[in-house]
Amino acid sequence: MAEERRIGLLGWILIGFVVGAVFGLLFKDLSLSLSWIGDLFLRLLKMLIVPLVFFSLLTGVASISDPLKLGRVGVKIIGIYLATTAVAVIIGLIVAVILNPAAGMKLTPAAGFKAPTIPALKDVMLNLVTTNPFDSLAKGDVLPIIVFALFFGIAAVLVGDKGKALIGVADSAAETMYKLTALVMWFAPFGVFSLIAATIAKQGPQVLLPFVNLILACYLAYILHVAIVYSSIVRVMGHVSPLRFFRAISEASIMAFVTRSSNATLPVTMRVAEEKVGLPRSLTSFTLPLGATVNMDGTAIYQGVAALFIAGIFNVSLGFGQYLMIILLATLGSIGTAGVPGAGLIMLAMVLQGVGLPLEGLGLIAGIDVVLDMGRTCLNVTGDVVCTAAVAYSEGEFSPATAFPSPDAPQPRPA
Ligand code: ASP
């Protein structure tokens, strides 16, 4: 019975997606005037992020009583996030070199485009530590919230008995937020319908056609990354079927595609990772919010392909050193990219500047960024869950026996 309900939701989301796509093609004005439904859904998702991340991270940290394990998990997840991102850029570069999406193109940058400014590394580091946790919570700054929740959770464990009540409240609040996420998801089919209809109504074929080669190159690289890298990790480091895995997280993938925001998708990602894949909350509560902010394989691929595309358009030939520079900068740039729509375009400025490519190139591709962003966000979110599964497996907390729990089985809970 419950199984039927869950399949039903995914089915309705897919129906919302397909009907929305057709609707957006046929009824442009109506789709645009109905876009408030998608905005409402986005607001509902965003409403969940801060309390969900804060409370579940607090309980997650408290459930890992061994500080060594916390450190080990931290090192492992950051290592695998970085490694997969670097491989992603390389795949993007290989595809772009082979397909050469700029071949035969002559384009002029869109008028009035202003190159964005890039935040300094020292500011990024300083901003990890908030001077006022309540201010960060109010603003929804995920990274400082993660850092504060980690400190707070560790301190709550260290105070012993007196901290237990706090951890109990956080556990109950986290549980409630997961339930609220499940409830919000029942509105998802309408939200998905509206978001995709409005996107398609805005991005007609006339906008996309001149860039069809660039779009194909990016999407081919996205698909290759899933087929080669993610499937191998799931198979070799998780010992489960990649297809089943990707199907289990498909609600999050669709949500990422239509919202173009890893952050807005985070509540859904956390829910499917735990309930459908069977990953422990003690890990997901930490690795997924971190991943939504720093692990962006799709963005890295896009930055690699886009950099070569812009080099091609402006007839700049790149040497081996510059390719290495692109790999380094796109990996770092994707870490610095916020999990919000269009952020990857801004960080592309850093890559272009680093290899001496003209920043006006950004103006060229800004017009189709939405379409590239849908795929890259989908990949960004998928990568977070895949890497988490690998770390969970290495910690003995994920195996074919615990994977894909049935909805009627008791859910994994923090110890
Ligand atoms: N929209 C992407 C995300 O939220 C970031 C990007 O623009 O590349 O993951």
Boltz pocket constraint, residues with backbone or C-beta under 6 A from the ligand:
constraints:
  - pocket:
      binder: B
      contacts: [[A, 260], [A, 261], [A, 262], [A, 263], [A, 292], [A, 296], [A, 298], [A, 299], [A, 337], [A, 338], [A, 339], [A, 340], [A, 341], [A, 342], [A, 343], [A, 344], [A, 345], [A, 373], [A, 376], [A, 377], [A, 380]]
      max_distance: 6.0
